[in-house]
Amino acid sequence: MLLCLLQMKNAYEYIKYLLISQGRHAFHSPFVYDFKDKCLKMKMDFAFLEKQEKQLYSLKKDDSVFEMKDFGAGSRKMERRRQVNEVFKNAATKGVFLEVLSQISLFYKPEKILELGTSLGVGTFALTSGGGLVVTVDACDKTQAFARKYFPLVSSEVRFVNDTFDHFISRDSSVYDLIFIDGHHDGTSLKRYLKQLQKNSHEETIFILDDIRWNRDMLRAWTEIIEDRDYHLSMDLFKFGIVMKRPHQQKQHFVVRLNGILRSLL
Ligand SMILES: C[S@@+](CC[C@H](N)C(=O)[O-])C[C@H]1O[C@@H](n2cnc3c(N)ncnc32)[C@H](O)[C@@H]1O
């Protein structure tokens, strides 16, 4: 545990999170109580886990090199010519956070899901657990090609869109029940995408914002988003920030304790 903490780039933030995060009994909001007590306890079935395992294994083993187009700050660790397994290691959602994506999709059963940032399709597959349509957008066609190559057979519809986030949002008029923003990790862009996506969301749309502690700028943006009067519910899961408009409820913010965070981040 101590070794993991020392290896972590934002150990101070993690300790702070540990000190203020709470278990389900601390939540007086029925929505958040259910989120912690029911949603985060959902179990995927064997067939789903088997497909997921196969997808992750194939990506981990693939050492082919390709030219990756860099968009956004999220891939700052790597060069332009990249190996699939390196991209997997650095960019894919992992561990407890991957589980949370599939639990949210399975529990709330969103009919329409938008993912900004396909990368290798790891999060995309997790989001199919509830059976809804998943639209996933990425500007790098080569990375997305590997996502398609290893994507498990699913009964739900998955649409891979090769486009920049800005361009996609500007011409998309669909309304989504769940929106996962996982790419272009700078605070100004995050706030811009959220604003642009207002037309694509309703009062109960779940926005999952990835890497809210990626850097100071992202953390500042997250703090401002929590304060935003448009979002009456916000939940801090350390790496994920979740916001919902829910105008019928009192404005509330929760820091929800998750187990297994350290293992998922290293
Ligand atoms: C962190 S990865 C996504 C990981 C994936 N969602 C998962 O769960 O495994 C971010 C992806 O966003 C894409 N991206 C970043 N900025 C973008 C932009 N402005 N427009 C389109 N794609 C972008 C990158 O090409 C990269 O593949």
The ligand as a Tripos MOL2 file, in Angstrom:
@<TRIPOS>MOLECULE
LIG
   27    29     1     0     0
SMALL
NO_CHARGES

@<TRIPOS>ATOM
      1 C1         -7.9830    8.0410  -22.5160 C.3       1 LIG1
      2 S1         -8.3310    7.5380  -24.1480 S.3       1 LIG1
      3 C2         -9.9540    6.8390  -24.0200 C.3       1 LIG1
      4 C3        -10.0100    5.5820  -23.2190 C.3       1 LIG1
      5 C4        -11.2950    4.7830  -23.3590 C.3       1 LIG1
      6 N1        -12.4650    5.5810  -23.1630 N.3       1 LIG1
      7 C5        -11.3310    3.6560  -22.3610 C.2       1 LIG1
      8 O1        -12.2170    3.6380  -21.4830 O.co2     1 LIG1
      9 O2        -10.4870    2.7570  -22.4290 O.co2     1 LIG1
     10 C6         -8.6280    9.0660  -24.9580 C.3       1 LIG1
     11 C7         -8.9240    8.9790  -26.4470 C.3       1 LIG1
     12 O3         -9.4960   10.2210  -26.8020 O.3       1 LIG1
     13 C8         -9.0950   10.5860  -28.0930 C.3       1 LIG1
     14 N2         -9.1760   12.0560  -28.1820 N.ar      1 LIG1
     15 C9         -8.5680   12.9590  -27.3670 C.ar      1 LIG1
     16 N3         -8.9160   14.2110  -27.6980 N.ar      1 LIG1
     17 C10        -9.7820   14.1010  -28.7460 C.ar      1 LIG1
     18 C11       -10.5170   15.0450  -29.5100 C.ar      1 LIG1
     19 N4        -10.4130   16.3530  -29.2640 N.pl3     1 LIG1
     20 N5        -11.3260   14.5910  -30.4870 N.ar      1 LIG1
     21 C12       -11.4290   13.2440  -30.7160 C.ar      1 LIG1
     22 N6        -10.7500   12.2970  -30.0470 N.ar      1 LIG1
     23 C13        -9.9460   12.7130  -29.0570 C.ar      1 LIG1
     24 C14        -7.6590   10.0660  -28.2290 C.3       1 LIG1
     25 O4         -7.3890    9.8120  -29.6010 O.3       1 LIG1
     26 C15        -7.6970    8.8210  -27.3530 C.3       1 LIG1
     27 O5         -7.8560    7.6580  -28.1490 O.3       1 LIG1
@<TRIPOS>BOND
     1     1     2 1
     2     2     3 1
     3     2    10 1
     4     3     4 1
     5     4     5 1
     6     5     6 1
     7     5     7 1
     8     7     8 2
     9     7     9 1
    10    10    11 1
    11    11    12 1
    12    11    26 1
    13    12    13 1
    14    13    14 1
    15    13    24 1
    16    14    15 ar
    17    14    23 ar
    18    15    16 ar
    19    16    17 ar
    20    17    18 ar
    21    17    23 ar
    22    18    19 1
    23    18    20 ar
    24    20    21 ar
    25    21    22 ar
    26    22    23 ar
    27    24    25 1
    28    24    26 1
    29    26    27 1
@<TRIPOS>SUBSTRUCTURE
     1 LIG1         1 GROUP 0 **** ****
